[in-house]
Amino acid sequence: MDALFSRDGQSVNELCDVLPDMTRFGVMKHLKILAEANLVLTEKVGRSKLHYLNPVPIQQIHDRWIAKYAQAGAETLTELSRRLAGPRSP
């Protein structure tokens, strides 16, 4: 996913070049799993397939889970900052 985030629309060969520690079969297997999870979309262009990140489910995860926890942390830090600043003089 990081490789596609860096440059979207890559072929399997291009991804294999970016991921030299993985076999071509391993890259293809990962792409299949990511596609089944709807995290990667594939477009056939001529004889090759280009792979793209699908940002929608990633944003949905962020909205549902991460934003919920980040908001509580931000509120806590805001309150702490307010308390540290002390009472205001008129």
C-alpha positions in Angstrom: 0.0 0.0 0.0 2.9 2.4 0.7 4.3 1.7 -2.8 0.9 2.6 -4.3 0.6 5.6 -2.1 4.0 6.9 -3.3 3.0 6.4 -6.9 -0.5 5.2 -7.8 -1.3 3.2 -10.9 1.6 0.7 -10.9 1.8 -2.7 -12.7 2.9 -5.9 -10.9 6.4 -5.5 -12.5 6.8 -2.0 -11.2 5.6 -3.1 -7.7 8.1 -6.0 -7.9 10.9 -3.5 -8.6 9.9 -1.5 -5.5 9.6 -4.6 -3.3 12.8 -6.6 -4.2 12.5 -8.8 -1.1 9.2 -10.2 -2.3 8.6 -12.7 -5.1 6.3 -11.8 -8.0 3.9 -14.5 -6.7 4.0 -12.8 -3.2 3.3 -9.4 -4.7 0.4 -10.8 -6.7 -1.0 -12.6 -3.7 -0.9 -9.4 -1.6 -2.6 -7.5 -4.4 -5.3 -10.1 -4.6 -6.0 -9.9 -0.8 -6.0 -6.1 -1.0 -8.4 -6.1 -3.9 -10.7 -8.5 -2.1 -10.7 -6.1 0.8 -11.6 -3.3 -1.7 -8.4 -1.4 -0.7 -6.8 -1.7 -4.2 -8.6 -1.2 -7.5 -7.3 -2.7 -10.7 -7.6 -1.4 -14.3 -6.7 -3.3 -17.3 -4.7 -1.2 -19.8 -3.7 -3.1 -22.9 -1.9 -6.3 -21.8 -1.1 -5.1 -18.3 -3.1 -4.2 -15.2 -2.5 -1.1 -13.2 -3.2 -1.1 -9.5 -4.6 1.9 -7.6 -5.3 2.6 -3.9 -8.9 3.0 -3.1 -9.0 5.8 -0.5 -12.7 5.4 0.4 -12.5 2.4 2.8 -9.4 3.9 4.4 -11.2 7.2 5.0 -14.2 5.3 6.4 -11.9 3.5 8.9 -10.4 6.8 9.9 -13.8 8.4 10.3 -15.2 5.6 12.3 -12.3 4.6 14.5 -9.3 6.9 14.5 -11.1 10.3 14.5 -13.2 9.1 17.5 -10.0 8.5 19.6 -8.1 11.5 18.3 -11.0 13.8 19.2 -10.8 12.7 22.9 -7.1 13.3 22.9 -7.4 16.7 21.4 -10.0 17.7 23.9 -7.8 16.6 26.7 -4.8 18.6 25.4 -7.0 21.7 24.9 -8.2 21.4 28.5 -4.7 20.9 29.8 -3.4 23.9 27.9 -6.3 26.0 29.2 -5.5 25.0 32.8 -1.8 25.5 32.4 -2.4 29.0 31.1 -4.1 29.8 34.4 -6.9 32.2 35.2 -7.1 35.3 33.0 -6.9 38.8 34.6 -9.7 41.2 33.7 
